[in-house]
Amino acid sequence: MKRVAVVGGGISGLSAAFYLERLRRAGAQLDYTLFESSSRFGGVIRTERADDCLIEAGPDSFLTSKPWAADLAREAGIGDQLLPSNDRKRKTYILDHGRLVPIPDGLQMMVPTKAWPIMQTPLLSSSTKLKMLGEFLSPPQPLAQDADESVASFVRRHFGEEVVTKLADPLLAGIYGGDSDRLSARATLPALVARESESHSLVRGALKAMRGRGDQQSVPLFTSFRNGMQQFVDAVVAGIDQKVVRLNTPVASLTHSSAGWRVGFASGAEDFSHLILALPAYSSASLLSAYSDLAAQLNGIRYTDSITVSLVYRCDKLRRCTELPAGFGFLVPPSEKKKMIACTFVHNKFDSRCGDDHVLLRAFLTQAGDATDAQLVRLVESELAAIFKIEVPTEFARIYRWPRAMPQYEVGHLEKVARINTASRELEGLQLIGNAYRGLGIPDCVREGKLAAEQVLAT
Ligand SMILES: Cc1cc2nc3c(=O)[nH]c(=O)nc-3n(C[C@H](O)[C@H](O)[C@H](O)COP(=O)(O)OP(=O)(O)OC[C@H]3O[C@@H](n4cnc5c(N)ncnc54)[C@H](O)[C@@H]3O)c2cc1C
């Protein structure tokens, strides 16, 4: 009989436990225990209802193009609760000299696929527009095989500095809470790096990929759940044997021997043949400190903080409510010198989030210093007021702080993960999963959990 400890009850660990349970029900000779340090499951996924508004504390959705999260939702019995984003309102803006400028139509990340919108946008200078369109005919030399470089350097080679500062910086900050000068092109933009090596020109590669895909207009960009992301967590938890889940049980020590893994916690210890650690890399490092090479590699993955500030306004009080732009929200380049790095117009992105008479704006920050909640609300209110000329106070606000929540896939990340894999293979039965290694998004975390469960059977 295989005995598996899953440590960490965020979506990665929950997915591992869910698929272990399925294997067990299908006759696999295994049992498992899920340890979670806090009093709730979901990790950074959390939804709150406040005054008819559904407020996401962490993620609000996932990318539809990556299938693993929606697959899990269907397997957990809530396929009918999947909620597509309102793509008819899909438009994202860049804050440019205090004004919101739409990201040109046809832009895929930083790669143009339509000439006319690029020629027309006031966001970019004429020389940048020519460089972007000319990349089709005269692309730079591709990155050497297995070499890595920063996102900024990769984008600069193809499209020039202005595309780095106006597009790559805010887009990457919006996804990773990170800095395009430090983030790895290979780890964060793998599809673009692959296209570069195949077609040299990113524009040519994007057009070719579009032709290959045909018309996929009907697929929504993002997917959420009718009752918010917490509904996903609750459904996955319901698919796990409740007798084997341990909330409020922080794992405090791990000891490996030829017999397997001893997992220690405040009230005792238990023995397992397999161990799935679904924790932030620095937490795994501290539990594995006896294995200094592995712990050093894990500690080498840097994290940034994330803070979400949700502000609710009443339309009848907000004089310019109807003048708020359509669209999903905006991104803020560092050159704008704001604390906010992005803001989502939640009421546009998904239906039924806050009633028709309310507007829900959700701002993202990566640093708050020592600011109190009240100071943060005032700060975001004033930054928004400068953009939209909002003159009324918010009805109410919610602030969630997620310290060290966003792993940074910096230059050399893939090699770091390869070294972690090599070092962890020395410790039989151990698997390290979660958002620190092979993908930050919820679908990637679900895939990691599923693969880990399957791997238990294979070993
Ligand atoms: C603000 C924010 C917005 C985001 N937006 C999106 C988005 O829109 N779409 C998207 O796809 N992704 C988004 N992400 C990323 C995505 O949500 C995360 O990468 C993913 O949820 C991480 O899941 P996880 O299980 O790997 O880690 P976590 O959620 O961090 O879970 C780890 C769990 O381990 C527990 N734990 C820690 N130490 C111990 C211990 N010693 N013993 C037992 N348990 C322990 C913790 O309490 C926690 O529950 C966002 C992230 C943040 C922070």
The ligand as a Gaussian input file, in Angstrom:
#p B3LYP/6-31G(d) Opt

LIG

0 1
 C       -3.434000      38.402000      -6.117000
 C       -3.242000      37.252000      -7.062000
 C       -3.945000      37.215000      -8.261000
 C       -3.787000      36.139000      -9.150000
 N       -4.528000      36.106000     -10.278000
 C       -4.514000      34.995000     -11.067000
 C       -5.439000      34.844000     -12.124000
 O       -6.302000      35.706000     -12.335000
 N       -5.393000      33.687000     -12.868000
 C       -4.508000      32.686000     -12.599000
 O       -4.499000      31.671000     -13.303000
 N       -3.604000      32.801000     -11.579000
 C       -3.608000      33.915000     -10.794000
 N       -2.749000      34.005000      -9.725000
 C       -1.793000      32.912000      -9.488000
 C       -2.465000      31.674000      -8.876000
 O       -3.586000      32.055000      -8.123000
 C       -1.490000      30.945000      -7.952000
 O       -0.293000      30.689000      -8.648000
 C       -2.057000      29.616000      -7.433000
 O       -3.344000      29.767000      -6.880000
 C       -1.077000      29.055000      -6.400000
 O       -1.582000      27.848000      -5.877000
 P       -0.637000      26.898000      -5.002000
 O       -1.484000      25.826000      -4.461000
 O        0.561000      26.510000      -5.786000
 O       -0.089000      27.851000      -3.820000
 P       -0.842000      28.573000      -2.624000
 O       -2.168000      29.061000      -3.034000
 O        0.140000      29.562000      -2.091000
 O       -1.076000      27.429000      -1.545000
 C       -0.070000      26.950000      -0.689000
 C       -0.757000      26.413000       0.569000
 O        0.211000      25.807000       1.416000
 C       -0.124000      26.106000       2.763000
 N        1.079000      25.923000       3.578000
 C        2.180000      26.704000       3.633000
 N        3.090000      26.183000       4.491000
 C        2.552000      25.029000       4.972000
 C        3.021000      24.023000       5.877000
 N        4.234000      24.109000       6.469000
 N        2.205000      22.978000       6.167000
 C        0.980000      22.861000       5.578000
 N        0.494000      23.791000       4.719000
 C        1.281000      24.846000       4.408000
 C       -0.624000      27.529000       2.682000
 O       -1.407000      27.886000       3.817000
 C       -1.433000      27.508000       1.388000
 O       -2.778000      27.167000       1.629000
 C       -2.873000      35.085000      -8.830000
 C       -2.147000      35.124000      -7.631000
 C       -2.330000      36.185000      -6.748000
 C       -1.566000      36.199000      -5.438000

